[in-house]
Amino acid sequence: KLYWQEGYGVFSLGGKQLETAVNYVKNQKIHHSQGTAIAALEKNGDPPDTS
C-alpha cells in the first residue's frame, strides 16, 4: 500500500511557477514570522486515514 507520511504532500507546478515556488520555500521562515504565509501552500488536503 502506498501512502504519504503524515505531514508531507505534493503540488504540481508549471515551469512559469517554479521560480515563485522555490523562492517561497527558501523564505518560508520569514513568511511564518511575518504572518505572510500562504495557507493553501502550508496545509492541503484531508487528515491522514488512521483506520
CHARMM internal coordinates of N, CA and C (Angstrom, degrees):
IC EDIT
DIST 1 N 1 CA 1.4559
DIST 1 CA 1 C 1.5294
ANGL 1 N 1 CA 1 C 108.20
DIST 1 C 2 N 1.3007
ANGL 1 CA 1 C 2 N 116.47
DIHE 1 N 1 CA 1 C 2 N 130.20
DIST 2 N 2 CA 1.4542
ANGL 1 C 2 N 2 CA 122.68
DIHE 1 CA 1 C 2 N 2 CA 178.86
DIST 2 CA 2 C 1.5231
ANGL 2 N 2 CA 2 C 109.02
DIHE 1 C 2 N 2 CA 2 C -100.13
DIST 2 C 3 N 1.3179
ANGL 2 CA 2 C 3 N 116.77
DIHE 2 N 2 CA 2 C 3 N 132.39
DIST 3 N 3 CA 1.4571
ANGL 2 C 3 N 3 CA 120.93
DIHE 2 CA 2 C 3 N 3 CA 176.79
DIST 3 CA 3 C 1.5218
ANGL 3 N 3 CA 3 C 109.31
DIHE 2 C 3 N 3 CA 3 C -155.11
DIST 3 C 4 N 1.3289
ANGL 3 CA 3 C 4 N 115.63
DIHE 3 N 3 CA 3 C 4 N 158.30
DIST 4 N 4 CA 1.4632
ANGL 3 C 4 N 4 CA 121.24
DIHE 3 CA 3 C 4 N 4 CA 177.03
DIST 4 CA 4 C 1.5133
ANGL 4 N 4 CA 4 C 109.27
DIHE 3 C 4 N 4 CA 4 C -80.61
DIST 4 C 5 N 1.3133
ANGL 4 CA 4 C 5 N 115.97
DIHE 4 N 4 CA 4 C 5 N 140.25
DIST 5 N 5 CA 1.4594
ANGL 4 C 5 N 5 CA 120.47
DIHE 4 CA 4 C 5 N 5 CA 172.93
DIST 5 CA 5 C 1.5261
ANGL 5 N 5 CA 5 C 107.62
DIHE 4 C 5 N 5 CA 5 C -67.61
DIST 5 C 6 N 1.3127
ANGL 5 CA 5 C 6 N 117.23
DIHE 5 N 5 CA 5 C 6 N 143.02
DIST 6 N 6 CA 1.4535
ANGL 5 C 6 N 6 CA 121.73
DIHE 5 CA 5 C 6 N 6 CA -178.79
DIST 6 CA 6 C 1.5270
ANGL 6 N 6 CA 6 C 110.07
DIHE 5 C 6 N 6 CA 6 C -53.32
DIST 6 C 7 N 1.3191
ANGL 6 CA 6 C 7 N 115.34
DIHE 6 N 6 CA 6 C 7 N 134.95
DIST 7 N 7 CA 1.4529
ANGL 6 C 7 N 7 CA 120.88
DIHE 6 CA 6 C 7 N 7 CA 178.09
DIST 7 CA 7 C 1.5194
ANGL 7 N 7 CA 7 C 114.86
DIHE 6 C 7 N 7 CA 7 C 92.72
DIST 7 C 8 N 1.3285
ANGL 7 CA 7 C 8 N 118.12
DIHE 7 N 7 CA 7 C 8 N -1.48
DIST 8 N 8 CA 1.4620
ANGL 7 C 8 N 8 CA 121.71
DIHE 7 CA 7 C 8 N 8 CA -179.35
DIST 8 CA 8 C 1.5202
ANGL 8 N 8 CA 8 C 110.34
DIHE 7 C 8 N 8 CA 8 C -119.07
DIST 8 C 9 N 1.3028
ANGL 8 CA 8 C 9 N 116.35
DIHE 8 N 8 CA 8 C 9 N 157.72
DIST 9 N 9 CA 1.4542
ANGL 8 C 9 N 9 CA 120.81
DIHE 8 CA 8 C 9 N 9 CA 178.78
DIST 9 CA 9 C 1.5124
ANGL 9 N 9 CA 9 C 109.86
DIHE 8 C 9 N 9 CA 9 C -162.91
DIST 9 C 10 N 1.3101
ANGL 9 CA 9 C 10 N 115.74
DIHE 9 N 9 CA 9 C 10 N -172.63
DIST 10 N 10 CA 1.4616
ANGL 9 C 10 N 10 CA 120.65
DIHE 9 CA 9 C 10 N 10 CA -178.12
DIST 10 CA 10 C 1.5276
ANGL 10 N 10 CA 10 C 109.29
DIHE 9 C 10 N 10 CA 10 C -145.16
DIST 10 C 11 N 1.3226
ANGL 10 CA 10 C 11 N 115.76
DIHE 10 N 10 CA 10 C 11 N 146.81
DIST 11 N 11 CA 1.4529
ANGL 10 C 11 N 11 CA 122.62
DIHE 10 CA 10 C 11 N 11 CA 174.95
DIST 11 CA 11 C 1.5170
ANGL 11 N 11 CA 11 C 108.14
DIHE 10 C 11 N 11 CA 11 C -126.60
DIST 11 C 12 N 1.2971
ANGL 11 CA 11 C 12 N 116.65
DIHE 11 N 11 CA 11 C 12 N 148.59
DIST 12 N 12 CA 1.4576
ANGL 11 C 12 N 12 CA 122.16
DIHE 11 CA 11 C 12 N 12 CA 175.18
DIST 12 CA 12 C 1.5281
ANGL 12 N 12 CA 12 C 107.99
DIHE 11 C 12 N 12 CA 12 C -101.66
DIST 12 C 13 N 1.3353
ANGL 12 CA 12 C 13 N 116.35
DIHE 12 N 12 CA 12 C 13 N 129.16
DIST 13 N 13 CA 1.4580
ANGL 12 C 13 N 13 CA 121.06
DIHE 12 CA 12 C 13 N 13 CA -178.77
DIST 13 CA 13 C 1.5176
ANGL 13 N 13 CA 13 C 110.49
DIHE 12 C 13 N 13 CA 13 C -126.12
DIST 13 C 14 N 1.3199
ANGL 13 CA 13 C 14 N 115.31
DIHE 13 N 13 CA 13 C 14 N 152.30
DIST 14 N 14 CA 1.4580
ANGL 13 C 14 N 14 CA 120.63
DIHE 13 CA 13 C 14 N 14 CA 171.19
DIST 14 CA 14 C 1.5240
ANGL 14 N 14 CA 14 C 109.25
DIHE 13 C 14 N 14 CA 14 C -91.88
DIST 14 C 15 N 1.3014
ANGL 14 CA 14 C 15 N 117.40
DIHE 14 N 14 CA 14 C 15 N 165.19
DIST 15 N 15 CA 1.4535
ANGL 14 C 15 N 15 CA 122.12
DIHE 14 CA 14 C 15 N 15 CA -178.31
DIST 15 CA 15 C 1.5200
ANGL 15 N 15 CA 15 C 113.91
DIHE 14 C 15 N 15 CA 15 C -55.99
DIST 15 C 16 N 1.3220
ANGL 15 CA 15 C 16 N 117.17
DIHE 15 N 15 CA 15 C 16 N -36.47
DIST 16 N 16 CA 1.4668
ANGL 15 C 16 N 16 CA 121.08
DIHE 15 CA 15 C 16 N 16 CA -179.82
DIST 16 CA 16 C 1.5236
ANGL 16 N 16 CA 16 C 112.26
DIHE 15 C 16 N 16 CA 16 C -68.68
DIST 16 C 17 N 1.3133
ANGL 16 CA 16 C 17 N 117.89
DIHE 16 N 16 CA 16 C 17 N -20.32
DIST 17 N 17 CA 1.4649
ANGL 16 C 17 N 17 CA 122.28
DIHE 16 CA 16 C 17 N 17 CA -177.72
DIST 17 CA 17 C 1.5284
ANGL 17 N 17 CA 17 C 112.74
DIHE 16 C 17 N 17 CA 17 C -94.18
DIST 17 C 18 N 1.3171
ANGL 17 CA 17 C 18 N 117.55
DIHE 17 N 17 CA 17 C 18 N -9.97
DIST 18 N 18 CA 1.4609
ANGL 17 C 18 N 18 CA 121.26
DIHE 17 CA 17 C 18 N 18 CA -172.84
DIST 18 CA 18 C 1.5247
ANGL 18 N 18 CA 18 C 112.66
DIHE 17 C 18 N 18 CA 18 C -61.21
DIST 18 C 19 N 1.3086
ANGL 18 CA 18 C 19 N 118.61
DIHE 18 N 18 CA 18 C 19 N -49.00
DIST 19 N 19 CA 1.4638
ANGL 18 C 19 N 19 CA 121.14
DIHE 18 CA 18 C 19 N 19 CA -177.92
DIST 19 CA 19 C 1.5271
ANGL 19 N 19 CA 19 C 111.07
DIHE 18 C 19 N 19 CA 19 C -60.52
DIST 19 C 20 N 1.3233
ANGL 19 CA 19 C 20 N 117.08
DIHE 19 N 19 CA 19 C 20 N -42.51
DIST 20 N 20 CA 1.4655
ANGL 19 C 20 N 20 CA 121.39
DIHE 19 CA 19 C 20 N 20 CA 178.29
DIST 20 CA 20 C 1.5205
ANGL 20 N 20 CA 20 C 110.92
DIHE 19 C 20 N 20 CA 20 C -62.03
DIST 20 C 21 N 1.3207
ANGL 20 CA 20 C 21 N 117.08
DIHE 20 N 20 CA 20 C 21 N -43.67
DIST 21 N 21 CA 1.4633
ANGL 20 C 21 N 21 CA 121.14
DIHE 20 CA 20 C 21 N 21 CA -179.54
DIST 21 CA 21 C 1.5267
ANGL 21 N 21 CA 21 C 111.35
DIHE 20 C 21 N 21 CA 21 C -65.15
DIST 21 C 22 N 1.3195
ANGL 21 CA 21 C 22 N 117.41
DIHE 21 N 21 CA 21 C 22 N -43.97
DIST 22 N 22 CA 1.4678
ANGL 21 C 22 N 22 CA 121.22
DIHE 21 CA 21 C 22 N 22 CA 179.48
DIST 22 CA 22 C 1.5247
ANGL 22 N 22 CA 22 C 110.01
DIHE 21 C 22 N 22 CA 22 C -62.27
DIST 22 C 23 N 1.3185
ANGL 22 CA 22 C 23 N 117.58
DIHE 22 N 22 CA 22 C 23 N -44.65
DIST 23 N 23 CA 1.4660
ANGL 22 C 23 N 23 CA 120.60
DIHE 22 CA 22 C 23 N 23 CA 178.81
DIST 23 CA 23 C 1.5198
ANGL 23 N 23 CA 23 C 111.69
DIHE 22 C 23 N 23 CA 23 C -63.75
DIST 23 C 24 N 1.3223
ANGL 23 CA 23 C 24 N 117.30
DIHE 23 N 23 CA 23 C 24 N -38.02
DIST 24 N 24 CA 1.4663
ANGL 23 C 24 N 24 CA 120.22
DIHE 23 CA 23 C 24 N 24 CA 178.43
DIST 24 CA 24 C 1.5234
ANGL 24 N 24 CA 24 C 110.27
DIHE 23 C 24 N 24 CA 24 C -61.35
DIST 24 C 25 N 1.3141
ANGL 24 CA 24 C 25 N 117.36
DIHE 24 N 24 CA 24 C 25 N -46.61
DIST 25 N 25 CA 1.4659
ANGL 24 C 25 N 25 CA 121.15
DIHE 24 CA 24 C 25 N 25 CA -179.11
DIST 25 CA 25 C 1.5269
ANGL 25 N 25 CA 25 C 110.41
DIHE 24 C 25 N 25 CA 25 C -66.06
DIST 25 C 26 N 1.3192
ANGL 25 CA 25 C 26 N 117.83
DIHE 25 N 25 CA 25 C 26 N -42.49
DIST 26 N 26 CA 1.4723
ANGL 25 C 26 N 26 CA 121.09
DIHE 25 CA 25 C 26 N 26 CA 179.06
DIST 26 CA 26 C 1.5261
ANGL 26 N 26 CA 26 C 111.61
DIHE 25 C 26 N 26 CA 26 C -59.36
DIST 26 C 27 N 1.3269
ANGL 26 CA 26 C 27 N 116.58
DIHE 26 N 26 CA 26 C 27 N -33.78
DIST 27 N 27 CA 1.4680
ANGL 26 C 27 N 27 CA 121.45
DIHE 26 CA 26 C 27 N 27 CA -176.84
DIST 27 CA 27 C 1.5233
ANGL 27 N 27 CA 27 C 113.00
DIHE 26 C 27 N 27 CA 27 C -104.64
DIST 27 C 28 N 1.3208
ANGL 27 CA 27 C 28 N 117.14
DIHE 27 N 27 CA 27 C 28 N 20.88
DIST 28 N 28 CA 1.4619
ANGL 27 C 28 N 28 CA 120.84
DIHE 27 CA 27 C 28 N 28 CA -174.63
DIST 28 CA 28 C 1.5309
ANGL 28 N 28 CA 28 C 112.28
DIHE 27 C 28 N 28 CA 28 C -60.11
DIST 28 C 29 N 1.3305
ANGL 28 CA 28 C 29 N 118.48
DIHE 28 N 28 CA 28 C 29 N -41.39
DIST 29 N 29 CA 1.4724
ANGL 28 C 29 N 29 CA 120.39
DIHE 28 CA 28 C 29 N 29 CA 178.91
DIST 29 CA 29 C 1.5240
ANGL 29 N 29 CA 29 C 111.01
DIHE 28 C 29 N 29 CA 29 C -61.39
DIST 29 C 30 N 1.3168
ANGL 29 CA 29 C 30 N 116.70
DIHE 29 N 29 CA 29 C 30 N -39.01
DIST 30 N 30 CA 1.4645
ANGL 29 C 30 N 30 CA 120.69
DIHE 29 CA 29 C 30 N 30 CA 178.16
DIST 30 CA 30 C 1.5249
ANGL 30 N 30 CA 30 C 109.93
DIHE 29 C 30 N 30 CA 30 C -65.76
DIST 30 C 31 N 1.3301
ANGL 30 CA 30 C 31 N 117.26
DIHE 30 N 30 CA 30 C 31 N -44.46
DIST 31 N 31 CA 1.4716
ANGL 30 C 31 N 31 CA 120.46
DIHE 30 CA 30 C 31 N 31 CA 178.50
DIST 31 CA 31 C 1.5247
ANGL 31 N 31 CA 31 C 110.80
DIHE 30 C 31 N 31 CA 31 C -56.63
DIST 31 C 32 N 1.3214
ANGL 31 CA 31 C 32 N 116.91
DIHE 31 N 31 CA 31 C 32 N -43.17
DIST 32 N 32 CA 1.4636
ANGL 31 C 32 N 32 CA 120.27
DIHE 31 CA 31 C 32 N 32 CA -178.81
DIST 32 CA 32 C 1.5239
ANGL 32 N 32 CA 32 C 111.05
DIHE 31 C 32 N 32 CA 32 C -68.21
DIST 32 C 33 N 1.3206
ANGL 32 CA 32 C 33 N 117.98
DIHE 32 N 32 CA 32 C 33 N -42.44
DIST 33 N 33 CA 1.4660
ANGL 32 C 33 N 33 CA 120.55
DIHE 32 CA 32 C 33 N 33 CA -177.53
DIST 33 CA 33 C 1.5277
ANGL 33 N 33 CA 33 C 111.94
DIHE 32 C 33 N 33 CA 33 C -70.29
DIST 33 C 34 N 1.3265
ANGL 33 CA 33 C 34 N 117.73
DIHE 33 N 33 CA 33 C 34 N -29.66
DIST 34 N 34 CA 1.4644
ANGL 33 C 34 N 34 CA 121.75
DIHE 33 CA 33 C 34 N 34 CA -178.87
DIST 34 CA 34 C 1.5260
ANGL 34 N 34 CA 34 C 113.07
DIHE 33 C 34 N 34 CA 34 C -96.66
DIST 34 C 35 N 1.3232
ANGL 34 CA 34 C 35 N 116.88
DIHE 34 N 34 CA 34 C 35 N -2.31
DIST 35 N 35 CA 1.4599
ANGL 34 C 35 N 35 CA 120.47
DIHE 34 CA 34 C 35 N 35 CA -179.80
DIST 35 CA 35 C 1.5193
ANGL 35 N 35 CA 35 C 113.18
DIHE 34 C 35 N 35 CA 35 C 72.63
DIST 35 C 36 N 1.3383
ANGL 35 CA 35 C 36 N 116.91
DIHE 35 N 35 CA 35 C 36 N 25.52
DIST 36 N 36 CA 1.4656
ANGL 35 C 36 N 36 CA 120.22
DIHE 35 CA 35 C 36 N 36 CA -179.34
DIST 36 CA 36 C 1.5274
ANGL 36 N 36 CA 36 C 112.38
DIHE 35 C 36 N 36 CA 36 C -107.33
DIST 36 C 37 N 1.3240
ANGL 36 CA 36 C 37 N 117.00
DIHE 36 N 36 CA 36 C 37 N 15.95
DIST 37 N 37 CA 1.4665
ANGL 36 C 37 N 37 CA 120.94
DIHE 36 CA 36 C 37 N 37 CA 178.55
DIST 37 CA 37 C 1.5250
ANGL 37 N 37 CA 37 C 109.47
DIHE 36 C 37 N 37 CA 37 C -65.35
DIST 37 C 38 N 1.3073
ANGL 37 CA 37 C 38 N 116.51
DIHE 37 N 37 CA 37 C 38 N 144.87
DIST 38 N 38 CA 1.4685
ANGL 37 C 38 N 38 CA 122.26
DIHE 37 CA 37 C 38 N 38 CA 178.14
DIST 38 CA 38 C 1.5268
ANGL 38 N 38 CA 38 C 107.42
DIHE 37 C 38 N 38 CA 38 C -93.16
DIST 38 C 39 N 1.3251
ANGL 38 CA 38 C 39 N 116.12
DIHE 38 N 38 CA 38 C 39 N 109.59
DIST 39 N 39 CA 1.4658
ANGL 38 C 39 N 39 CA 121.51
DIHE 38 CA 38 C 39 N 39 CA -173.44
DIST 39 CA 39 C 1.5286
ANGL 39 N 39 CA 39 C 112.60
DIHE 38 C 39 N 39 CA 39 C -53.86
DIST 39 C 40 N 1.3118
ANGL 39 CA 39 C 40 N 117.74
DIHE 39 N 39 CA 39 C 40 N -40.03
DIST 40 N 40 CA 1.4693
ANGL 39 C 40 N 40 CA 120.71
DIHE 39 CA 39 C 40 N 40 CA -177.65
DIST 40 CA 40 C 1.5238
ANGL 40 N 40 CA 40 C 112.14
DIHE 39 C 40 N 40 CA 40 C -64.66
DIST 40 C 41 N 1.3336
ANGL 40 CA 40 C 41 N 117.40
DIHE 40 N 40 CA 40 C 41 N -24.29
DIST 41 N 41 CA 1.4592
ANGL 40 C 41 N 41 CA 120.50
DIHE 40 CA 40 C 41 N 41 CA 178.74
DIST 41 CA 41 C 1.5246
ANGL 41 N 41 CA 41 C 112.28
DIHE 40 C 41 N 41 CA 41 C -91.53
DIST 41 C 42 N 1.3040
ANGL 41 CA 41 C 42 N 116.89
DIHE 41 N 41 CA 41 C 42 N -18.03
DIST 42 N 42 CA 1.4581
ANGL 41 C 42 N 42 CA 121.00
DIHE 41 CA 41 C 42 N 42 CA -176.99
DIST 42 CA 42 C 1.5215
ANGL 42 N 42 CA 42 C 112.74
DIHE 41 C 42 N 42 CA 42 C -85.91
DIST 42 C 43 N 1.3055
ANGL 42 CA 42 C 43 N 117.28
DIHE 42 N 42 CA 42 C 43 N -36.04
DIST 43 N 43 CA 1.4626
ANGL 42 C 43 N 43 CA 120.72
DIHE 42 CA 42 C 43 N 43 CA 179.98
DIST 43 CA 43 C 1.5160
ANGL 43 N 43 CA 43 C 107.07
DIHE 42 C 43 N 43 CA 43 C -144.49
DIST 43 C 44 N 1.3085
ANGL 43 CA 43 C 44 N 115.24
DIHE 43 N 43 CA 43 C 44 N 130.29
DIST 44 N 44 CA 1.4560
ANGL 43 C 44 N 44 CA 118.52
DIHE 43 CA 43 C 44 N 44 CA -176.33
DIST 44 CA 44 C 1.5182
ANGL 44 N 44 CA 44 C 109.06
DIHE 43 C 44 N 44 CA 44 C -145.06
DIST 44 C 45 N 1.2925
ANGL 44 CA 44 C 45 N 116.31
DIHE 44 N 44 CA 44 C 45 N 141.48
DIST 45 N 45 CA 1.4577
ANGL 44 C 45 N 45 CA 120.40
DIHE 44 CA 44 C 45 N 45 CA 173.91
DIST 45 CA 45 C 1.5098
ANGL 45 N 45 CA 45 C 113.64
DIHE 44 C 45 N 45 CA 45 C 92.47
DIST 45 C 46 N 1.3167
ANGL 45 CA 45 C 46 N 113.61
DIHE 45 N 45 CA 45 C 46 N -173.60
DIST 46 N 46 CA 1.4525
ANGL 45 C 46 N 46 CA 121.80
DIHE 45 CA 45 C 46 N 46 CA -178.46
DIST 46 CA 46 C 1.5177
ANGL 46 N 46 CA 46 C 110.28
DIHE 45 C 46 N 46 CA 46 C -90.26
DIST 46 C 47 N 1.3357
ANGL 46 CA 46 C 47 N 117.42
DIHE 46 N 46 CA 46 C 47 N 157.64
DIST 47 N 47 CA 1.4606
ANGL 46 C 47 N 47 CA 119.59
DIHE 46 CA 46 C 47 N 47 CA 174.47
DIST 47 CA 47 C 1.5296
ANGL 47 N 47 CA 47 C 110.17
DIHE 46 C 47 N 47 CA 47 C -59.99
DIST 47 C 48 N 1.3303
ANGL 47 CA 47 C 48 N 117.24
DIHE 47 N 47 CA 47 C 48 N 154.52
DIST 48 N 48 CA 1.4697
ANGL 47 C 48 N 48 CA 118.95
DIHE 47 CA 47 C 48 N 48 CA -179.44
DIST 48 CA 48 C 1.5192
ANGL 48 N 48 CA 48 C 112.29
DIHE 47 C 48 N 48 CA 48 C -63.21
DIST 48 C 49 N 1.3179
ANGL 48 CA 48 C 49 N 115.87
DIHE 48 N 48 CA 48 C 49 N 148.27
DIST 49 N 49 CA 1.4626
ANGL 48 C 49 N 49 CA 122.23
DIHE 48 CA 48 C 49 N 49 CA 176.99
DIST 49 CA 49 C 1.5199
ANGL 49 N 49 CA 49 C 108.07
DIHE 48 C 49 N 49 CA 49 C -78.29
DIST 49 C 50 N 1.3133
ANGL 49 CA 49 C 50 N 117.09
DIHE 49 N 49 CA 49 C 50 N 116.10
DIST 50 N 50 CA 1.4666
ANGL 49 C 50 N 50 CA 120.97
DIHE 49 CA 49 C 50 N 50 CA -178.03
DIST 50 CA 50 C 1.5183
ANGL 50 N 50 CA 50 C 112.63
DIHE 49 C 50 N 50 CA 50 C -101.75
DIST 50 C 51 N 1.3387
ANGL 50 CA 50 C 51 N 116.70
DIHE 50 N 50 CA 50 C 51 N 12.54
DIST 51 N 51 CA 1.4686
ANGL 50 C 51 N 51 CA 118.95
DIHE 50 CA 50 C 51 N 51 CA -178.93
DIST 51 CA 51 C 1.5071
ANGL 51 N 51 CA 51 C 111.94
DIHE 50 C 51 N 51 CA 51 C -78.35
END
COOR INIT
IC SEED 1 N 1 CA 1 C
IC BUILD
